[in-house]
Amino acid sequence: MQPTRSPFATIQGRYSIGLIVFLLIATILTVFSIQTWIAPTLKKEGEERLKLNLNEVGRDITFALREVKAQQRAITQLIPTLTSAQIDTQLPHLIDQYGNPLVFGGGIWPLPNKRLAGVDRASTFYHRDDSGQLVENTYWNSDEAPNYYTQPWHRAGQNAPRGACVWANAYKDGASAQPRTNCAMGIYQQGNLYGVATIDVTLGFFNQLVAEKQKALDANIAIVESDGKILSQSRGGFTRDDVLKSVSRFNTPFAKAIDTALNQQTQRLIFEGKDQEQTLLLSPVSGTPWTLVVAKPTSALTALSDKILTTLAWIQLPLIGLLLVVMLIAFKRLHGRFATFKQNVDSLSSGDADLTLRLPTKGNDELDSISHSVNDFIAYLQDLVQKVMSANQTCSNYVEQISHDASQTLSTLDAHVRETEGVATAINQLSASASDVAENVNQSHDVTRQMQSEAQQAREETQASTRSVLALVDNVETSEQKVAQMREHTKAIESILGVIGDIAEQTNLLALNAAIEAARAGDQGRGFAVVADEVRNLASRTQQSTGEVDKMLAQVSDAVTQASQSMQETREQCVSSSESSQQVEQRIETMTQSVTQVDELSTQIATAATEQSQVTEDISQTMTSIRDIVAKLHQHGQTTEQRAHDLQAANTALQQLVGQFKV
């Protein structure tokens, strides 16, 4: 049973899961973007639309009030041209000139002594009775009434710009069951303030406007003053009896929200309604102390964004599903092509290393490009293997040659070891011979000393006895024999020096051959080359020292020859002239001088022999070192030969491996 493979084990699985994750992330980001940026914008636009619809109520109110304002301007322009009696007769017609049912009444309120001299209160005021007819009201001219020109609405009219209405706060009295307000506008006569004209307007039409907009917008709408006084009915909890009451007296969420917004002087407020969150918007009516208020569930404002999100979902989800199906089919087909590609590669790699095979290509897509690249790589590998096989054959030839050279080098080193042993033995013998020469020279030195002593005695005894001369002759003969022996020793030394020279020359040749062999050995022979060079230098110095000793021995030989001749002459003179002591004495003196020279030469020979012995000892030590080095070289040669055999075996294995490829 095959183990269950992870979905991430294949490219198809990874890409399919990656695509699903990508689509999920894209969907989440889409929803997040709509909720974060689009939904607030749509909500704000919904609020703006709601506010625009609310402002339509404000425009209707403003339009109605503009008619009153225009009527009021006509009154303030006409009154200064009328007499007091004409005012009383014409004023009702001016108030009701448009037949506007909103106009509850109106009047003029002159300043003291402006209409009638000596009269402080000379106002004329008309209002509608229950039948809708205008009737005069003289309350403000009576004694119990306060001075109307001190009332806030009158002062507001006095201070208003010319031709401008000042709307009073809403109020209600016994003259009308509906709340009302008035437009106060200054009356000017010949540029001076004459008084104030007012037109009272009922606010009952507010209820009709609010009811129509509440139905159209499906929202709670109310009209209030800045101090929270209610001016209209509302389905938000305000009835006809609640008009002119303060919203702070109500405990409904709508009333509390209005009161909070007015206190905070904000035009937007989010509050919790009875069962859902609501958005409260406030819009002041321009030129009046009134404010329009609307409250609508926040969900209704975001309904458009929810609808858009739902629409997008219904559009995107099928597209996402279709894209997912298409991509999965594409991944499956791509996986099939990859499987075919894998089978071709497996068939290429599972054969007999046949580099002549190529992957099949049928088109020019990415997989075909990969197949072309793999084929190019196989062609490159085929060429590379061919070159490796050729280089391996060349390497094999070189390895065989190296192995052969290593064997020859090892044989040469064996011979060199034997020759070095012979040279070391010869040098040891030369050292022993040099020691004998030094000993013989020392004996010759003692003999010459004795000859000097005897010559001195012979010279002293020459006059005393001829016998002494004869004895001197005997002594001279003895000395001649010694000198002959010394001549023989000198010849022996020369023969030994010749042997040393030959050994030094042979050592030089061996060192030269060793340097050549070391050069052939390459890096492994560098150390031996240095030693061989030092041996060659030492051999050259030995030849030089041997030449110098040979020269000295030649001088000693000449001196010995001269001494021998002198002794012979002395002997002949002693024999022929034994009677002449003077001549004998002179000859003895000559002999003494010659012996002295012989002694000096013997001393030089002894010194040279000592130096020769020391040099020979040094050569012996050097040859010992050379013998050790040669032994090491011989060991390295054996290692090199073994490495050459190992390299040859490795190269043979490489040939077998490369030979498995079919090129």
GIKA-V452640 format. One record per residue. RES is the residue in one letter. PSI is psi in radians with two decimals (none if undefined). OMEGA is omega in whole degrees, 0 to 359 (* if undefined). D_CENTER is the distance of its C-alpha to the mean C-alpha in Angstrom with 2 decimals. Layout:
RES/PSI/OMEGA/D_CENTER, RES/PSI/OMEGA/D_CENTER
This chain:
M/2.19/181/46.76, Q/2.49/178/43.22, P/2.59/180/40.57, T/2.24/181/39.40, R/2.48/177/36.13, S/2.53/177/33.46, P/-0.43/180/33.00, F/-0.01/183/29.29, A/-0.32/182/30.30, T/2.72/177/31.00, I/-0.70/179/29.27, Q/-0.80/179/32.36, G/-0.81/181/32.08, R/-0.79/182/28.40, Y/-0.66/179/28.86, S/-0.84/178/32.14, I/-0.71/178/30.79, G/-0.70/179/27.74, L/-0.76/179/30.25, I/-0.78/178/32.46, V/-0.73/179/29.65, F/-0.78/180/28.54, L/-0.68/177/32.19, L/-0.78/180/32.63, I/-0.73/179/29.59, A/-0.71/179/30.87, T/-0.78/180/34.32, I/-0.76/179/33.14, L/-0.62/178/31.11, T/-0.84/178/34.23, V/-0.75/180/36.47, F/-0.73/180/34.10, S/-0.73/179/33.90, I/-0.78/181/37.69, Q/-0.57/186/38.28, T/-0.72/186/35.81, W/-0.79/185/36.48, I/-0.81/182/39.38, A/-0.82/177/41.66, P/-0.65/179/41.67, T/-0.78/178/42.37, L/-0.66/177/45.14, K/-0.73/179/46.45, K/-0.71/177/46.57, E/-0.65/176/48.33, G/-0.71/177/50.73, E/-0.69/179/51.44, E/-0.73/178/52.03, R/-0.73/178/54.40, L/-0.69/180/56.15, K/-0.65/177/56.48, L/-0.75/177/57.81, N/-0.65/177/60.40, L/-0.66/180/61.25, N/-0.34/175/61.66, E/-0.64/175/64.24, V/-0.74/178/66.42, G/-0.66/179/65.83, R/-0.67/177/66.79, D/-0.73/179/69.95, I/-0.79/181/70.83, T/-0.68/180/70.13, F/-0.75/179/72.23, A/-0.69/181/75.09, L/-0.47/178/74.90, R/-0.61/177/74.84, E/-0.73/178/78.25, V/-0.71/180/79.50, K/-0.74/178/78.02, A/-0.71/177/79.75, Q/-0.68/181/82.99, Q/-0.64/178/82.64, R/-0.69/179/82.23, A/-0.71/180/85.43, I/-0.82/183/87.28, T/-0.41/177/86.11, Q/-0.54/184/87.15, L/-0.65/186/90.58, I/-0.80/182/91.72, P/-0.26/181/92.19, T/-0.10/183/94.65, L/2.72/174/96.83, T/3.01/181/99.61, S/-0.71/180/99.54, A/-0.72/179/101.82, Q/-0.59/178/99.85, I/-0.78/182/96.71, D/-0.62/181/98.33, T/-0.59/186/99.47, Q/-0.41/186/96.41, L/-0.75/179/93.62, P/-0.67/179/93.88, H/-0.65/179/93.65, L/-0.64/181/90.62, I/-0.68/185/88.86, D/0.44/187/89.60, Q/-0.51/180/89.44, Y/-0.10/182/86.62, G/0.52/183/87.83, N/2.06/181/84.40, P/-0.28/179/84.74, L/-0.42/181/81.76, V/1.92/181/83.86, F/-0.55/181/85.69, G/-3.01/179/87.60, G/2.93/180/87.54, G/3.06/175/89.39, I/2.60/187/89.73, W/1.42/184/89.56, P/2.73/174/91.10, L/2.84/180/90.72, P/2.38/175/93.84, N/0.23/179/96.69, K/-0.68/180/94.80, R/-0.84/179/96.67, L/2.30/180/99.96, A/2.36/179/101.08, G/0.10/180/101.47, V/2.11/181/99.57, D/-0.68/184/96.21, R/1.85/182/95.32, A/0.93/183/96.31, S/2.78/173/93.72, T/2.15/186/94.23, F/2.32/178/92.13, Y/2.52/174/92.42, H/2.86/183/90.70, R/2.47/175/91.20, D/-2.96/183/93.46, D/-0.45/179/93.18, S/-0.06/179/94.66, G/0.07/179/92.09, Q/2.56/179/94.65, L/2.23/177/93.94, V/2.63/183/96.14, E/2.51/178/96.40, N/2.06/184/95.11, T/0.30/185/96.71, Y/-0.78/187/94.98, W/-0.14/176/93.01, N/-0.07/183/96.31, S/2.89/183/98.05, D/-0.54/183/98.58, E/-0.24/181/96.56, A/2.55/175/93.44, P/2.87/178/91.01, N/2.06/184/90.63, Y/-0.50/183/88.44, Y/-0.08/175/87.26, T/-0.05/182/85.54, Q/2.62/181/83.58, P/-0.71/182/79.79, W/-0.58/178/80.00, H/-0.73/179/82.66, R/-0.63/178/80.66, A/-0.71/177/77.62, G/-0.65/178/79.74, Q/-0.69/185/81.07, N/-0.10/182/77.58, A/2.60/174/76.13, P/2.67/181/75.55, R/2.28/179/78.46, G/0.12/181/78.31, A/2.46/177/75.60, C/2.47/169/76.07, V/1.99/183/75.07, W/2.26/181/74.77, A/2.77/174/75.96, N/2.62/184/74.44, A/2.57/179/75.91, Y/2.99/177/79.09, K/2.38/178/81.98, D/-3.01/184/85.65, G/-0.26/182/88.88, A/-0.35/183/89.42, S/2.47/178/86.73, A/-0.26/181/85.12, Q/2.56/175/81.85, P/2.66/181/79.47, R/2.99/175/79.55, T/3.08/178/78.31, N/2.70/177/79.80, C/2.02/180/78.91, A/2.19/182/80.19, M/2.39/182/80.63, G/2.49/176/82.46, I/2.23/182/85.85, Y/2.32/178/86.55, Q/2.02/182/90.00, Q/0.68/175/90.26, G/-0.06/180/86.79, N/2.61/181/87.55, L/2.15/181/86.41, Y/-0.72/181/89.24, G/-2.71/182/87.75, V/2.37/173/85.32, A/2.47/179/85.61, T/2.58/170/84.06, I/2.14/180/83.59, D/2.34/182/82.87, V/2.25/176/80.59, T/2.59/182/80.37, L/0.29/180/76.95, G/-0.44/180/78.14, F/-0.28/176/76.46, F/-0.71/184/73.11, N/-0.70/180/73.77, Q/-0.78/178/74.29, L/-0.78/181/71.12, V/-0.73/182/69.06, A/-0.76/180/70.59, E/-0.78/181/69.89, K/-0.62/177/66.19, Q/-0.70/180/65.71, K/-0.71/182/67.03, A/-0.68/185/65.00, L/-0.17/184/61.69, D/0.90/183/62.35, A/2.87/175/61.38, N/2.19/182/63.07, I/2.49/177/64.23, A/2.76/175/66.13, I/2.21/182/67.30, V/2.85/172/67.27, E/2.95/184/67.79, S/-0.40/179/65.27, D/0.06/178/67.10, G/0.11/180/66.73, K/2.32/182/70.22, I/2.32/182/70.47, L/-0.12/182/72.09, S/2.82/172/71.95, Q/2.81/179/72.24, S/2.51/176/69.14, R/-0.04/175/68.48, G/0.06/175/65.90, G/0.12/180/68.82, F/2.19/178/70.92, T/-3.12/179/74.59, R/-0.63/182/77.37, D/-0.28/182/78.43, D/-0.11/181/74.96, V/2.43/182/75.03, L/0.08/172/74.98, K/2.81/179/73.66, S/2.46/180/70.34, V/-0.35/181/67.36, S/-0.24/180/66.78, R/-0.12/184/69.89, F/2.61/184/68.33, N/0.21/179/66.14, T/2.67/178/64.64, P/-0.64/180/60.87, F/-0.81/181/61.61, A/-0.74/179/63.75, K/-0.70/180/61.32, A/-0.71/178/58.46, I/-0.79/181/60.64, D/-0.73/179/61.63, T/-0.74/181/58.01, A/-0.70/179/56.86, L/-0.71/179/59.81, N/-0.66/180/59.19, Q/-0.10/180/55.49, Q/0.79/177/56.39, T/2.66/181/53.76, Q/0.10/179/54.29, R/2.37/182/52.13, L/2.37/175/52.14, I/2.23/180/51.00, F/2.83/179/53.49, E/2.07/176/54.49, G/-2.80/181/57.65, K/-0.66/184/59.99, D/-0.03/181/57.88, Q/2.88/180/54.72, E/2.47/181/52.50, Q/2.69/178/54.02, T/2.21/181/52.97, L/2.24/178/55.46, L/2.43/180/55.67, L/2.44/180/58.01, S/1.90/179/59.33, P/2.49/174/61.89, V/2.08/186/64.86, S/2.36/177/64.95, G/0.10/180/68.00, T/2.89/175/69.03, P/0.29/187/68.31, W/2.70/179/67.37, T/2.31/175/64.08, L/2.38/182/63.36, V/2.33/176/61.49, V/2.47/178/60.04, A/2.27/182/58.35, K/2.54/179/56.87, P/2.37/180/54.84, T/-0.58/179/51.11, S/-0.55/178/50.90, A/-0.58/178/53.28, L/-0.52/180/51.00, T/0.11/181/48.03, A/-0.62/180/50.22, L/-0.77/179/49.08, S/-0.67/177/45.39, D/-0.68/179/46.38, K/-0.73/178/48.40, I/-0.76/179/45.56, L/-0.73/179/43.22, T/-0.75/179/45.95, T/-0.79/178/46.52, L/-0.66/180/42.84, A/-0.77/180/42.82, W/-0.46/178/45.88, I/-0.78/187/44.31, Q/-0.69/186/40.77, L/-0.82/175/41.71, P/-0.68/179/43.81, L/-0.74/179/41.22, I/-0.76/178/38.48, G/-0.76/179/40.86, L/-0.77/178/41.72, L/-0.71/180/38.08, L/-0.77/180/37.36, V/-0.78/180/40.40, V/-0.78/182/39.51, M/-0.67/179/35.92, L/-0.70/177/37.20, I/-0.73/179/39.79, A/-0.72/179/37.22, F/-0.68/181/34.99, K/-0.76/178/38.11, R/-0.71/178/39.09, L/-0.68/178/35.60, H/-0.69/177/35.77, G/-0.71/179/39.19, R/-0.66/177/37.94, F/-0.67/179/35.10, A/-0.73/177/37.79, T/-0.72/179/39.92, F/-0.72/179/37.06, K/-0.71/179/36.47, Q/-0.72/179/40.20, N/-0.75/179/40.26, V/-0.70/179/37.38, D/-0.72/178/39.10, S/-0.52/178/42.36, L/-0.65/186/40.71, S/-0.25/183/39.21, S/0.06/180/42.20, G/-2.65/182/44.82, D/0.74/181/45.96, A/0.78/182/42.77, D/1.84/181/44.30, L/0.10/177/41.89, T/-0.19/178/44.41, L/2.68/179/43.66, R/2.63/177/41.52, L/2.45/179/40.11, P/2.50/177/42.27, T/2.40/183/40.95, K/-0.19/183/42.86, G/-2.72/182/40.81, N/0.44/179/37.80, D/-2.98/186/35.42, E/-0.73/180/32.01, L/-0.66/176/33.61, D/-0.64/176/36.00, S/-0.70/178/33.13, I/-0.71/179/31.56, S/-0.74/177/35.05, H/-0.76/180/35.37, S/-0.73/178/32.06, V/-0.72/178/33.24, N/-0.71/177/36.59, D/-0.69/179/35.00, F/-0.70/179/33.07, I/-0.71/178/36.36, A/-0.73/177/38.12, Y/-0.73/179/35.52, L/-0.66/178/35.85, Q/-0.82/178/39.62, D/-0.68/180/39.59, L/-0.74/180/37.25, V/-0.68/177/39.60, Q/-0.78/178/42.55, K/-0.68/179/41.03, V/-0.72/179/40.18, M/-0.74/178/43.78, S/-0.80/179/45.14, A/-0.60/180/42.95, N/-0.66/177/43.93, Q/-0.76/177/47.58, T/-0.74/179/47.18, C/-0.66/179/45.39, S/-0.74/178/48.26, N/-0.77/180/50.77, Y/-0.65/180/48.94, V/-0.73/177/48.72, E/-0.72/179/52.47, Q/-0.71/179/53.14, I/-0.74/179/50.99, S/-0.73/179/52.86, H/-0.77/179/56.16, D/-0.64/179/55.17, A/-0.67/178/54.10, S/-0.77/177/57.51, Q/-0.73/179/59.29, T/-0.71/179/57.26, L/-0.68/177/58.19, S/-0.76/178/61.83, T/-0.72/180/61.69, L/-0.64/176/60.22, D/-0.80/179/63.04, A/-0.70/180/65.58, H/-0.64/177/63.87, V/-0.78/180/64.00, R/-0.77/179/67.71, E/-0.65/179/68.34, T/-0.69/176/66.39, E/-0.73/179/68.52, G/-0.74/179/71.63, V/-0.72/180/70.46, A/-0.70/179/69.78, T/-0.74/180/73.26, A/-0.71/180/74.88, I/-0.64/176/73.12, N/-0.72/176/74.34, Q/-0.73/178/77.84, L/-0.67/179/77.47, S/-0.71/179/76.46, A/-0.71/179/79.57, S/-0.71/179/81.76, A/-0.64/178/80.39, S/-0.69/177/81.30, D/-0.72/178/84.82, V/-0.76/181/85.11, A/-0.70/180/84.16, E/-0.76/179/86.73, N/-0.68/179/89.44, V/-0.68/178/88.70, N/-0.71/177/89.10, Q/-0.70/178/92.44, S/-0.63/178/93.44, H/-0.73/178/92.59, D/-0.68/180/94.87, V/-0.75/181/97.63, T/-0.61/177/97.39, R/-0.75/179/97.65, Q/-0.69/178/100.71, M/-0.67/178/102.15, Q/-0.74/180/101.72, S/-0.73/181/103.57, E/-0.65/178/106.31, A/-0.67/179/106.64, Q/-0.75/178/107.06, Q/-0.70/180/109.75, A/-0.68/179/111.40, R/-0.64/180/111.50, E/-0.51/185/113.09, E/0.04/182/115.57, T/-0.77/182/116.39, Q/-0.38/183/119.36, A/-0.59/187/120.53, S/2.41/176/120.63, T/-0.48/179/120.32, R/-0.60/179/119.25, S/-0.61/178/116.14, V/-0.76/179/115.68, L/-0.72/177/116.16, A/-0.66/177/113.76, L/-0.67/177/111.38, V/-0.77/179/111.97, D/-0.77/179/111.06, N/-0.68/178/108.02, V/-0.73/178/107.07, E/-0.76/178/107.47, T/-0.77/179/105.31, S/-0.66/179/102.73, E/-0.66/177/102.98, Q/-0.76/179/102.25, K/-0.73/179/99.26, V/-0.65/178/98.08, A/-0.74/176/98.52, Q/-0.71/180/96.47, M/-0.62/177/93.84, R/-0.70/179/93.94, E/-0.75/177/93.36, H/-0.68/179/90.44, T/-0.73/178/88.99, K/-0.67/178/89.27, A/-0.72/178/87.58, I/-0.73/179/84.73, E/-0.68/178/84.45, S/-0.73/179/84.35, I/-0.71/179/81.58, L/-0.61/177/79.65, G/-0.73/178/80.02, V/-0.75/179/78.58, I/-0.74/179/75.67, G/-0.76/179/75.08, D/-0.73/179/75.14, I/-0.76/180/72.72, A/-0.71/180/70.41, E/-0.74/179/70.62, Q/-0.69/177/69.93, T/-0.71/178/67.04, N/-0.77/180/65.65, L/-0.74/178/65.97, L/-0.72/178/64.37, A/-0.68/178/61.45, L/-0.76/178/61.09, N/-0.70/179/61.14, A/-0.68/179/58.59, A/-0.70/179/56.26, I/-0.78/179/56.67, E/-0.65/178/55.97, A/-0.67/177/52.93, A/-0.67/177/51.62, R/-0.60/182/52.11, A/-0.28/177/50.30, G/-2.41/185/47.11, D/-0.55/181/44.58, Q/-0.34/182/46.73, G/0.13/182/49.72, R/-0.78/181/48.16, G/-0.72/179/49.40, F/-0.61/179/52.85, A/-0.71/179/52.97, V/-0.78/180/52.50, V/-0.74/180/55.29, A/-0.65/179/57.53, D/-0.71/178/57.12, E/-0.69/178/58.12, V/-0.72/180/61.13, R/-0.70/177/62.14, N/-0.74/180/62.02, L/-0.68/178/64.06, A/-0.66/178/66.58, S/-0.73/178/66.91, R/-0.62/178/67.63, T/-0.76/178/70.12, Q/-0.71/180/71.93, Q/-0.80/180/71.98, S/-0.65/179/73.37, T/-0.67/177/75.89, G/-0.73/179/77.08, E/-0.76/179/77.59, V/-0.65/180/79.52, D/-0.72/177/81.57, K/-0.78/180/82.54, M/-0.71/179/83.62, L/-0.58/177/85.63, A/-0.73/178/87.30, Q/-0.75/179/88.34, V/-0.71/180/89.54, S/-0.72/178/91.46, D/-0.76/181/93.14, A/-0.69/179/94.01, V/-0.69/178/95.43, T/-0.77/178/97.45, Q/-0.71/180/98.77, A/-0.68/180/99.59, S/-0.75/178/101.37, Q/-0.72/180/103.43, S/-0.70/180/104.21, M/-0.67/180/105.38, Q/-0.75/178/107.48, E/-0.70/179/109.04, T/-0.73/180/109.55, R/-0.76/180/111.21, E/-0.67/179/113.42, Q/-0.67/179/114.30, C/-0.68/180/115.05, V/-0.77/185/117.29, S/-0.45/185/119.01, S/0.84/180/119.14, S/-0.39/182/119.59, E/-0.39/188/122.41, S/1.67/182/120.14, S/-0.54/181/118.04, Q/-0.78/179/116.63, Q/-0.69/179/115.22, V/-0.74/181/113.92, E/-0.73/179/112.35, Q/-0.74/179/110.68, R/-0.69/179/109.48, I/-0.67/178/108.25, E/-0.76/178/106.42, T/-0.75/179/104.86, M/-0.69/180/104.06, T/-0.74/179/102.54, Q/-0.75/179/100.30, S/-0.73/179/99.35, V/-0.66/178/98.62, T/-0.75/177/96.50, Q/-0.72/178/94.54, V/-0.70/179/94.31, D/-0.75/179/93.07, E/-0.76/178/90.40, L/-0.66/178/89.41, S/-0.67/178/89.38, T/-0.77/179/87.12, Q/-0.73/179/84.73, I/-0.74/179/84.95, A/-0.74/178/84.22, T/-0.80/179/81.18, A/-0.70/179/79.97, A/-0.67/178/80.65, T/-0.81/178/78.68, E/-0.71/179/75.75, Q/-0.67/178/76.12, S/-0.72/179/76.08, Q/-0.77/179/72.90, V/-0.73/179/71.23, T/-0.65/177/72.37, E/-0.73/177/70.91, D/-0.76/179/67.57, I/-0.69/180/67.77, S/-0.76/178/68.58, Q/-0.73/179/65.52, T/-0.76/179/63.36, M/-0.56/175/64.82, T/-0.75/177/64.09, S/-0.73/179/60.44, I/-0.68/179/60.57, R/-0.72/178/62.11, D/-0.71/180/59.30, I/-0.74/179/56.69, V/-0.64/178/58.53, A/-0.74/177/58.61, K/-0.72/178/54.85, L/-0.64/178/54.54, H/-0.72/178/56.84, Q/-0.76/178/54.66, H/-0.64/178/51.53, G/-0.69/177/53.53, Q/-0.74/178/54.29, T/-0.71/179/50.60, T/-0.70/179/49.74, E/-0.69/179/52.42, Q/-0.73/178/51.07, R/-0.67/178/47.51, A/-0.71/177/48.99, H/-0.71/178/50.72, D/-0.74/179/47.50, L/-0.67/179/45.62, Q/-0.68/178/48.50, A/-0.74/178/48.31, A/-0.71/179/44.53, N/-0.65/177/45.08, T/-0.73/177/47.88, A/-0.71/178/45.63, L/-0.69/177/42.99, Q/-0.69/179/45.82, Q/-0.71/179/46.85, L/-0.83/180/43.34, V/-0.55/181/42.89, G/-0.25/178/46.44, Q/-0.41/180/45.54, F/2.44/175/43.77, K/1.96/184/46.04, V/none/*/45.17
